[in-house]
Each structure stands twice: as structure tokens, then as C-alpha cells.
Amino acid sequence: MNNPQDHHTTLATAVAVLKQAVQSYGLDFDAISTQAGIQPSSLYDPGNRIPVNKIQTIWKVAFNKTKDDAFGLTYASFFQPAVLHGLGLAWLTSSTLKDSLNRLIRYQRVLSTLCRFSLEESPNQYTIIFDHEPLESELEHISTDAVICSFFKMCKISMGPTITPKSVSMKRPLPLCQEQFNSFFGTMVAFGSNRNCIVFDRALLETIQPAANAELARMNDQIVMDYLRKLNQDDIELQVQSTLIEQLPSGLPSQKETASALNMSIRNLQRRLHEKGSSFKQLLNRTRQELAVNYLKDSNKPIIEIGFLLGYVDASNFARAFRRWQGISPQQYRKEYMMAH
């Protein structure tokens, strides 16, 4: 069985920041990255992407050597807008911070295919929520720290260093460096929470940003869209998944039908997937699983309708498959998710 991180990638510039963080502790990053199967020179190839499973090896070695609970904060201290490719400048030149966050959500695959940002709106506030595909438990805290703290640093860069959220919640257990986190965010962080999120005052996110420039924002949107278009073309797994998403509501697609939709032979499709360490069956299973979870979380669709959308002929087949994936029924999964949120 493939590691769930095997098909995910992160922009190489984010790993270049990790290099700076590791070196700040006096460690030999080049030796660590080579051990992980990453050539140090690949970090400076514009637009290059690194497999997440290799990056996690670096995180593990770095944390085991430093034993620093504040490693994620150290990472964020080196983070700059350019790390985000064209999205960084598009963020800074957006009209408001709300617009910046919407761009982040729209283009989040630029930074990493592993991470998921979403935005909740209420009458007096906005809540930005961060989640990701499962990681090794020992790595989840520090890598999540790095992402959340880097995100907030971007907010500071765009709106000024005195920006203060209404609240900050993190899943990770209480760290030894609690005061460093509180100081960084300018508020008491609620550790051990059921989700990673930052709550902002609504008026703050709707305030015009100092560097707002609609023309520059549009120009960088185009740069980001061009990059994502190329990324999608190069990523055979993503192409297959996108095709499956379109095909599933009409019934279970065959490998032949999917290959035909991609204008390639079955043999060529199998070869390209094999080169990625994947297969049509694995992608079909993964796509159904990811869609099922998203439908249950983000819609009020009846369970039977979700089953049909995933290509199942009846709800019982879908329920059995979902229980195999998650260990509980679709109804129970939706109930537990709604209770937690």
C-alpha cells in the first residue's frame, strides 16, 4: 500500500526556507536532504516541486536533532512572500486581506497539494481554517506549526506587524514554548483544540491593504494560473482524478473509458501511472474516498445521492466501502464531523 503522502508535492521554495531554518541550528542541511533523496540544487529551480514524503524525512531528522518545540516558529521567521510563487505578490497587492485569503484558497495547490485552507464567514468575524492529509504523528505538530505561523507572518507583512487576531486555536498539545507562540500571535493560543484556525475581526479583513494594486494582483493571478495549468498537465495522477470526478456521476468508469477521455491508450496510461508508483485502481479508490469525505463534510446531500455520485449502484455498497475506508458508517462520520464543528 502506498504512503498517503506519496502523490503529494510541495513547491521547492518552501523547502529552501526549511534549509535556512535547519542551518540556523548549525546543522548540515545538504547532508540531510541528500539522505532524504533531495538534491540541494533542486531547491533553486523555479517552479520545481518536491515529494512531500521526502520533505517529511528532513522534518523528522531536523526535529530529532534540534528537539526544539519552536522549530515551526523558526521556519516562519525565514518565510517570505516570494516562497508562494506569484501567489505571494498577488496576496500583497489584493484589495483586502479577505481577498488575499480567497486567493490563497483558490490557488493553494501552488504551495502544496497536501494542505487545505478554508474560510468561514459570520456577521462579525472571519475564520481561516487549516487542515491537511494525515501525517506521521510526531511530525504533524512541527510541520503544522510552520504552515500556520508562516500564514500569519504573511498577514503581518501585508497589514503590519501589530495585526492581532481575535483568537488562535491549534490542535497540537501544549508546547514547552507556549509563551513564544503567544508572543508571535499577540494573543493566548488555545492548544489542544479540535481544529487549527485563526479568527479575525470582520472589519480588519475588509480594510484596504497598504500595497493594494488591482493591476498587479491580476498580473500575478495570471502567473499563478499559468503555473497551475502546467502543473496539471504534468501530473498524470491529477489528470486521472479530474477525469474520474467528471465520470463517476454517470457510473463506475473503466480504465479504457478514462484513457480514452485523456486521449491516450490504456497501455500508455498504465505506464505513466506506474512511473508514479500508482495505478488506476488506487486512484479510483482514492478519488472516491476523498469525494465521499468532502460530500459528507460540505453538503447536505442524502447518503444515497452521494453513493450515486461516486458510481455506486446502491447505498449499501457505498456504506460498506466507506466503513472500510474510515472504520465508521457515512451517517456516523457526518454526525461526528457536525458535532466537532
VOMI-299232 format. One record per residue: residue in three letters; x, y, z of N, C-alpha, C in turn. Coordinates in steps of 0.001 Angstrom, whole numbers, plus 500000, padded with zeros to 6 digits. Layout:
REM VOMI-299232
alaXYZXYZXYZ
...
REM end
This chain:
REM VOMI-299232
met500842498805500000500000500000500000500877501243500000
asn500549502212499150501328503437499073501105504307500292
asn502151505028500686502023506045501713501080507115501198
pro500102507625502015499166508626501529499830509917501104
gln501105510120501488501801511342501093502534511191499762
asp502585509960499222503426509700498054503066510554496849
his501797510863496671501378511587495478501336513095495688
his501671513555496888501617514991497183502984515650496979
thr502944516901496540504180517657496316504065519048496921
thr505220519644497179505298520997497725506282521808496895
leu506015523086496751506891523972495996508293523956496605
ala509309523850495755510692523728496231511127524922497071
thr510572526111496794510958527295497569510604527142499048
ala509550526380499342509188526141500741510247525288501426
val510878524401500660511948523566501209513227524391501352
ala513408525388500488514557526286500628514476527048501948
val513262527382502384513073528018503696513424527030504799
leu513027525774504610513377524736505585514891524616505704
lys515593524773504588517059524743504615517604525842505518
gln517071527053505385517533528163506223517267527877507696
ala516087527325507980515744527025509370516681525975509949
val516928524917509192517819523842509655519231524373509881
gln519719525165508948521077525703509066521219526664510243
ser520124527298510649520200528234511778520534527526513086
tyr520366526187513104520727525389514280522137524812514149
gly522843525191513085524195524691512873524245523303512270
leu523144522847511673523089521509511085523455521545509604
asp523915520411509091524304520290507686523080519898506862
phe522393520883506319521165520610505569521434519770504334
asp522512520071503608522783519350502365522917517848502606
ala523560517488503710523709516067504033522351515448504365
ile521531516197505113520208515695505495519311515542504269
ser519324516540503373518454516487502195518893515384501231
thr520202515199501103520701514131500231520268512775500772
gln520325512626502094519862511400502746518377511164502454
ala517615512256502341516177512154502069515873511955500589
gly516915512000499756516707511819498322516410513097497577
ile516783514243498166516560515552497538517907516196497252
gln518167516496496003519398517191495649519284518656496071
pro520219519164496874520138520559497345519953521571496219
ser520547521317495064520444522263493946519024522360493404
ser518198521331493643516832521324493103515931522340493789
leu516366522858494938515547523815495684515486525168495001
tyr516422525423494103516512526749493488516125526726492014
asp515426525668491613514890525569490258513473526143490290
pro513249527318489679511939527991489769510777527072489373
gly509807526984490248508630526175489959508796524701490232
asn509994524269490624510215522848490899509398522408492109
arg509032521132492133508243520600493241508942519378493825
ile508780519209495137509437518129495869508369517226496476
pro508511515895496371507546514986497001507487515196498514
val506280515238499046506089515507500470506747514443501340
asn506715513174500914507303512130501763508803512339501962
lys509485512906500963510915513203501115511125514400502046
ile510253515392501930510351516569502809510132516159504259
gln509189515226504480508914514792505846510129514116506478
thr510946513476505654512186512882506172513100513969506727
ile513181515095506033514004516212506522513436516753507827
trp512108516936507876511484517428509113511813516495510287
lys511729515197510038511961514235511115513396514315511633
val514359514315510716515765514382511121516047515697511841
ala515535516798511288515786518116511880515219518204513291
phe513990517712513470513379517801514796514084516883515792
asn514466515693515344515164514768516237516515515315516685
lys517137516111515819518439516679516168518313517944517021
thr517275518752516756517143520019517493516339519868518779
lys515369518968518777514466518792519922513821520123520320
asp513617520988519330513088522322519607511600522377519289
asp510779522571520318509335522656520145508929523889519341
ala509856524836519222509572526073518487510130526029517067
phe510416524835516561511020524731515227510121525360514160
gly508808525187514295507875525779513337507948527292513328
leu508157527887514495508326529342514589509622529775513919
thr510661528967514094511935529273513429511748529259511920
tyr511025528255511433510749528175509993510053529450509516
ala509023529863510231508247531042509825509091532307509811
ser510116532365510657510956533570510712511709533792509406
phe511890532734508609512600532851507331511632532947506140
phe510341532824506402509348532790505322509144534172504708
gln509100534222503376508901535474502645507834535279501564
pro507194536361501106506140536245500083506569535500498825
ala507831535658498408508293535021497169508233533499497242
val508178532950498450508069531497498604506801530986497915
leu505774531823497869504477531427497333504355531606495820
his505508531766495135505473531966493685504692533255493412
gly503915533307492339503147534511492017502061534811493025
leu501643533791493790500608533983494798501055534957495879
gly502364534999496177502863535895497215502595537352496898
leu502933537780495674502703539175495289501218539434495063
ala500493538437494557499042538588494399498391538816495763
trp498887538122496783498395538302498153498614539743498592
leu499847540236498479500187541565498991499441542679498271
thr499141542483496990498502543539496201496986543371496107
ser496433542387496802494977542232496859494361543438497561
ser493117543740497245492461544916497825492371544833499343
thr491982543676499846491832543479501284492458542146501683
leu492631541958502981493166540680503455492174539553503161
lys490887539872503168489891538863502789490143538398501356
asp490418539337500456490727538969499070491996538116499007
ser492987538459499842494222537670499895493922536230500289
leu493074536063501308492754534722501787491967533938500742
asn491080534616500036490342533933498971491279533486497853
arg492300534301497567493296533891496567494088532685497070
leu494450532714498351495172531585498934494360530303498778
ile493080530365499072492219529187498976492081528732497523
arg491924529697496620491737529377495201492981528724494608
tyr494151529204495032495402528751494411496283527950495365
gln495721527380496422496544526774497466497402525611496968
arg497004524970495856497796523856495333499173524312494859
val499333525628494632500652526133494236501675525790495304
leu501355526082496554502304525824497637502433524336497908
ser501316523664498121501362522235498420500026521591498095
thr500075520379497571498841519645497304498348518940498560
leu499118519010499640498782518324500888497860519153501770
cys497987520488501678497323521393502620495974521866502107
arg495085522196503047493771522719502698493430523901503605
phe493220525055503002492736526228503722491279526461503345
ser490484526924504298489099527306504017488751528519504877
leu487721529240504466487345530481505147485877530424505536
glu485609530659506829484236530732507319483892532189507601
glu482683532582507239482245533969507407481057534026508353
ser481077534986509280479947535236510166479759536750510263
pro478695537232510873478420538675510860479559539556511357
asn480329539091512346481351539953512940482784539478512745
gln482960538349512109484321537822512009484488536863510832
tyr485757536606510516486134535591509537487057534600510239
thr486918533335509899487770532296510472488477531558509348
ile489805531586509361490588530830508382490962529499509033
ile490663528414508356490870527070508907491915526345508080
phe492820525675508764493869524916508083493747523440508416
asp493847522622507378493837521170507563494775520556506532
his495020519272506639495941518611505711495682517121505707
glu496245516453504730496180514995504696496955514447505901
pro496650513222506346497322512665507528498843512620507384
leu499528512955508478500983512891508549501370511994509711
glu502640511618509769503131510895510941502899511774512162
ser502397511184513243502009511968514412503155512801514970
glu504375512269514948505498513003515520505886514207514671
leu505472514212513401505812515320512511504674516315512374
glu503475515897512731502301516728512472502390518072513179
his502868518068514428502896519314515195503830520341514578
ile505078519944514305506046520948513857505757521440512446
ser505328520550511552505049520998510183503784521852510142
thr502787521508510964501581522340511045501907523688511668
asp502743523686512709503204524956513294503800525847512220
ala504649525251511381505350526018510346504369526658509374
val503361525895508953502391526421507983501549527531508601
ile501010527295509794500134528290510423500901529564510750
cys502110529417511273502906530596511626503364531351510380
ser503680530637509315504063531294508060502869532035507464
phe501694531426507565500475532089507101500274533404507854
phe500415533361509182500196534584509967501287535613509695
lys502491535148509404503542536102509044503162536848507773
met502557536154506810502089536823505597501048537888505939
cys500194537603506896499203538598507332499904539820507924
lys500977539580508693501739540683509278502420541515508200
ile502978540843507196503669541558506124502685542443505360
ser501485541926505123500524542674504307499770543753505084
met499545543553506385498749544511507163499519545197508286
gly500787544832508473501583545465509515501809544548510694
pro502919544730511408503304543807512487502397543834513708
thr501531544847513819500673544934515009499328544241514816
ile499113543631513661497844542939513428497629541873514501
thr496417541841515067496129540907516158494836540153515865
pro494871538846515880493644538068515662492764538078516908
lys491494537760516719490588537655517864490909536409518680
ser491305535351517975491685534119518673492482533224517740
val493270532341518344494053531353517605493863530002518285
ser493500528991517516493318527640518048494195526676517266
met494847525764517990495713524781517342495457523403517938
lys495468522383517076495241521013517536496377520498518403
arg497580520962518124498757520399518797498645520557520322
pro499238519602521081499228519727522537500063520918522989
leu499883521308524223500590522462524783502098522293524627
pro502766523230523932504216523111523736504989523673524927
leu506254523309525007507108523851526059507330525350525865
cys507222525788524606507485527193524265506185527975524101
gln505213527720524959503897528347524841503984529866524720
glu504826530491525537504918531954525529505439532490524203
gln506295531727523517506793532162522211505655532215521190
phe504765531248521257503601531255520363502674532422520703
asn502411532617521986501534533713522402502090535058521958
ser503398535217522088504046536465521682503965536656520170
phe504164535582519427504142535669517965502763536094517457
phe501717535504518010500359535809517550499756537031518243
gly500343537445519346499809538600520065498558538287520854
thr498339537006521118497173536586521889497441535200522463
met496646534804523451496797533469524030496301532419523032
val497158531471522716496791530410521779496099529282522541
ala494971528824522010494248527705522622494771526402522024
phe495669525738522745496240524478522270495312523313522622
gly495488522197521918494641521039522160493220521232521656
ser493039522125520682491710522400520123491328521331519099
asn490073521370518651489632520351517687489909520738516244
arg490471521944516014490866522334514666491902523450514735
asn492619523625513624493600524701513511492928525885512833
cys492781526991513545492105528135512934492531529444513592
ile492407530517512814492668531868513302491427532698513006
val490917533389514016489716534213513875490121535681513815
phe489623536382512789489911537801512611488618538610512693
asp488745539836513176487623540762513150487231541025511696
arg485957541056511417485482541231510044485977542544509440
ala485912543616510217486325544930509705487793544928509304
leu488628544217510059490057544159509750490290543515508388
leu489621542402508133489838541700506863489242542440505672
glu488353543395505934487744544161504846488374545541504693
thr489452545799505457490192547056505350491114547013504131
ile491220548123503398492101548185502234493550547998502678
gln494274547119501989495668546853502335496584547962501804
pro497679548242502510498600549320502101499141549166500685
ala499407547922500249500014547701498929498984547292497874
ala497696547530498141496645547126497204496889547711495817
asn496847546837494813497077547257493431496390546235492526
ala495209546588492036494395545638491277495114545116490038
glu495862545992489360496554545578488137497635544548488438
leu498444544815489480499485543858489849498879542539490325
ala497777542629491060497123541412491541496664540555490365
arg496059541186489354495597540440488177496768539831487411
met497863540588487276499036540073486567499578538824487251
asn499625538863488578500149537706489306499148536562489353
asp497858536873489294496856535816489135497148535012487869
gln497472535712486801497741535047485532498979534165485623
ile500008534667486317501227533877486513500903532583487263
val500085532717488305499714531551489106498868530576488284
met497904531092487538497047530218486730497845529491485655
asp498809530176485050499667529525484050500484528407484692
tyr500980528669485905501770527658486611500902526439486940
leu499695526689487445498808525582487798498392524785486565
arg498202525472485451497837524785484218498946523811483809
lys500184524265483909501322523404483573501440522261484580
leu501224522577485847501289521551486887500262520459486615
asn499063520862486247498015519885485964498366519017484762
gln498979519628483741499356518880482541500456517868482837
asp501365518221483737502491517345484057502112516236485033
asp501013516423485759500634515499486826499587514508486313
ile500026513328485900499114512343485337498093511881486374
glu498501511796487639497562511382488680496432512393488816
leu496789513672488788495773514721488894494843514697487684
gln495414514460486496494588514376485291493580513234485398
val494052512092485878493164510937486023492080511230487055
gln492473511807488197491489512105489231490446513104488738
ser490884514131488020489946515127487490488957514476486532
thr489456513558485711488594512852484764487613511942485493
leu488099511252486518487231510366487296486106511146487973
ile486422512327488481485410513158489138484281513493488165
glu484645513733486908483641514027485883482848512777485502
gln483504511619485515482874510388485035481998509693486078
leu482371509772487353481715508973488387480201509165488485
pro479667510383488370478201510522488473477433509736487418
ser478099509353486332477448508582485265477646507081485434
gly478285506673486520478551505258486751480033504998486894
leu480375503782487300481769503429487531482539503411486212
pro483537504290486043484283504342484782485303503208484684
ser485502502734483482486526501721483252487851502403482934
gln488925501637483035490239502168482696490274502597481225
lys489593501835480379489553502155478949488855503490478712
glu487740503722479410486987504973479248487804506172479716
thr488522506003480822489338507103481345490508507390480424
ala491162506347479933492278506540478999491798507257477741
ser490636506863477250490076507491476050489783508965476295
ala489254509291477477488954510686477811490218511534477866
leu491351510896478167492638511598478241493413511511476928
asn492762510945475904493382510824474576494690510034474609
met494665508914475327495843508043475352495395506595475403
ser496305505703475087495989504278475132496013503785476573
ile495357502648476809495382502057478147496819501757478560
arg497601501247477624498991500889477924499798502119478339
asn499604503234477639500328504462477970499894504988479333
leu498591504916479612498083505343480916498690504494482024
gln498707503185481840499274502287482847500755502578483073
arg501472502821481976502913503093482083503175504372482877
arg502441505443482546502670506718483224502292506651484703
leu501235505923485013500855505766486416501877504906487154
his502372503867486486503387503002487093504643503801487426
glu505011504736486556506186505585486804506005506428488059
lys504743506702488410504431507476489617504219506572490832
gly504389505262490623504155504323491713502683504171492037
ser501842504402491034500400504382491249499736503443490251
ser498414503364490321497649502544489383496250503127489259
phe495539502723488214494175503206488005493287502815489183
lys493416501585489657492587501112490765492831501941492027
gln494099502229492323494414503036493504493817504432493397
leu493932505048492209493408506400492022491885506429492090
leu491245505415491539489788505343491609489339505247493062
asn490006504401493828489669504230495236489918505521496013
arg491071506163495765491417507402496467490433508523496128
thr490083508625494839489165509680494406487799509508495045
arg487302508286495058486006508025495690486045508356497182
gln487137507972497829487258508219499263487302509714499563
glu488120510463498821488240511901499055486930512622498762
leu486257512234497676484978512853497340483923512544498397
ala483908511309498875482928510920499888483068511784501132
val484296511938501599484549512754502790484134514202502549
asn484481514743501383484131516134501076482621516332500986
tyr481925515390500347480467515499500252479823515453501638
leu480307514573502484479726514438503822480001515668504682
lys481153516286504477481514517476505251480817518733504742
asp480796518895503432480464520193502841479108520262502161
ser478255519274502341476945519328501699475914518615502567
asn474654518865502234473558518182502923472955517093502046
lys473723516659501053473225515629500139472885514350500906
pro471773513711500575471445512426501199472543511396500909
ile472714510453501821473745509428501674473567508656500369
ile472328508349500016472083507582498791472518508361497556
glu472325509698497577472745510526496440474265510571496336
ile474943510657497490476406510661497481476925509359496877
gly476290508248497238476683506962496674476578506946495154
phe475479507478494630475300507537493171476352508431492525
leu476668509564493161477671510485492617479055509842492555
leu479260508827493392480554508138493423480544506859492588
gly479458506635491859479415505494490955478938504196491578
tyr478338504259492781477828503046493422476379502818493002
val476029501566492747474684501270492260473653501314493378
asp474084501122494620473146501267495737473886501754496975
ala473122502279497919473692502903499112474440501906499989
ser474008500644499994474662499658500859476096499395500409
asn476326499368499089477693499187498591478575500360498999
phe478029501564498898478773502754499314479074502704500808
ala478077502339501616478267502290503067479362501300503448
arg479383500134502786480417499136503080481804499667502715
ala481899500320501557483189500874501139483648501960502103
phe482724502818502512483096503918503410483549503384504767
arg482867502365505252483274501770506531484669501156506413
arg484989500610505255486323500050505029487382501157505060
trp487037502339504526487975503466504485488151504129505851
gln487022504392506522487047505235507720486766504491509025
gly486288503260508929486008502496510140484645502765510734
ile483880503700510148482533504014510622481628504233509406
ser480328504300509650479375504493508558479387505947508085
pro478892506215506868478803507604506403477959508475507330
gln476850507917507834475986508681508739476729509078510005
gln477483508132510582478217508415511808479329509421511552
tyr479989509305510406481061510251510066480509511666509986
arg479387511831509283478782513166509160478354513693510529
lys477770512842511354477314513254512681478484513721513540
glu479584512950513540480747513317514349481395514596513835
tyr481419514760512508482003515982511941481174517199512338
met479853517097512251478983518224512595479091518567514081
met479235517572514924479372517824516365480679518538516676
ala481736518201515930483053518807516168483141520213515606
his482253520552514663482336521855514014481054522664514206
REM end
